[in-house]
């Protein structure tokens, strides 16, 4: 038989496949999770008429005209009533085929026609984003060349698949307004003979986009059907636009006991690590973190740094051999995920990472044991829990590109930190004495700290967290691209794009390269670009300002207000992949996550102490010659300065002390060079401390004070240029 129709036993309808565990209907269906309205209509020439599958997406030539004369299919689509679904049909919980996640290759797409290569069938991927200008190679949809009911988009699943539904959205463009409003679906086992999905005795007509192009709409088939090829055949479209669509297909690959479809199965290979690979909402995230803490109580601690606007707590998992305490000389590391709530890969990777470290530590994995015993690790899986819950309610395929990105107050948190860049640049331009111009620990402007400042509670919580803990290295995990960006994110003079390096540009490039070169997808030279930008020409790293300016980013704030170096990792083309993709995402990023954490041990570290008391000196300034960015010692006097291999002249001073200088050599291993410093108090500082206690100045100190005054060296000058 051409098609195998699989009848389903009536039961209580569950959530659609695109929403792993969310109750209730998807956004595209206002009343029930069944298929959209299926209405009989005059199909014109039979959509199922056999026809040539057309050129593949990679064929550069323009396809020929359709078999019939193009004509407008009846009245304008915007005037046609699109009723809501009248019934509920149970469907198996099949995952997406992988159009959105790029698991489906460009070569698996074909179309009846296309306007140009930039609007070819390979661009018909759910949520794909267009380039800045229409007309380039990277537009935001497949668009047919002709406006008639003979146009189709075809996908080859490469193996027999139980197809259960289609998700559709219109064209992504800031210049054009195009979408498909109704469509039919045809299936085939040989790509020559096609059978149209039926609704009883009528050809089923499914509802596509409604009123705008960005919202995805789910249509479940009346009966799932087994085939290898699937076609989407538009019937009506926006009256003032043309036939353009982006799509995802839901389907379950059939069992393959004889391994006939081995090549396809390799694409679905997951992970050997037995981790909890699924999407975790707020409650499930808390349960998982609690379970990890109970499994590894000796090395883990859960704490909160604040609450979201709606009152959800911002939980952090600490991993250390001495949880809850800063250990002298041990660097502090953090991963922050979920700043944009709909970019969920980072959230799940951080949850995977805490499980993995716990279990591997218990197994005695030497690498993990060394990491835990020499590093204090902090993992914040969800900086924007309000945004995540919004996206999670819609599900991985129905949340679209931007739903849940912003905070509850509709703020982009990566533009919500104090803009210290322009404060520093303005000071340097206006101050002739460069020694007096701060290049680090730039204070937060007063206006930003006021209660009525437009700052989210989540941003305030993270800033306090940064100030409380002497972090050395961090990464901000995002999604929607495959690239690692490094500071500065904000450009000078408000240029939209401009390479804007920091004083530590070479080390930031190293950090970005470490992650990108060990990421299995980024390191693949044959990978497809995500949307419209080819970052492989930059080895998958780029200066943030060279990509696009981001005033008020967390990366720049971290570098300029604290000692912490931070990069942004765009982890995946798909912001919200289906749960079935999560094991692969973990394998793609596991080594990168680990090796990046190990970079916290590069460079030099040490303790700055008072010569007389032997106690650590807080806020001592550590300056590396020829690097215009200083760092400071922590409360106990310990410091860490990330550096590339080489020899460095390092000077340390503190208020009330003479400066001290020494040379420090940094090797190629991810092991710090110990460079301790002993500082001697100035005579004036000793005098002030003695007098403050009501004591008398010893004769030797009086002599030193007189000599320093006579020589004119200015004993009050405790700082060197």
DAKAQUI-V305452 format. One record per helix or strand. SS is the DSSP state (alpha for helix, beta for strand). FROM is the first residue (numbers start at 1). TO is the last residue. If there is no record, write none. Layout:
ss,from,to
SS,FROM,TO
SS,FROM,TO
This chain:
ss,from,to
beta,4,5
beta,56,56
alpha,77,79
beta,96,96
alpha,106,108
beta,109,111
alpha,117,119
alpha,121,123
beta,125,125
beta,140,140
beta,142,143
beta,153,169
beta,172,172
beta,180,188
beta,195,196
beta,198,199
beta,202,203
beta,206,207
beta,217,237
beta,244,253
alpha,262,267
alpha,282,295
beta,300,307
beta,313,319
beta,331,337
alpha,345,363
alpha,366,374
beta,375,380
alpha,385,394
alpha,413,415
alpha,421,430
alpha,434,436
alpha,446,449
alpha,457,468
beta,471,478
beta,483,486
alpha,492,494
alpha,505,518
alpha,535,538
beta,541,543
alpha,544,547
alpha,554,561
beta,565,570
alpha,579,601
beta,604,610
beta,616,616
beta,621,624
beta,631,632
beta,638,641
beta,646,653
beta,657,657
beta,660,666
beta,673,674
beta,677,679
beta,681,681
alpha,683,692
alpha,699,711
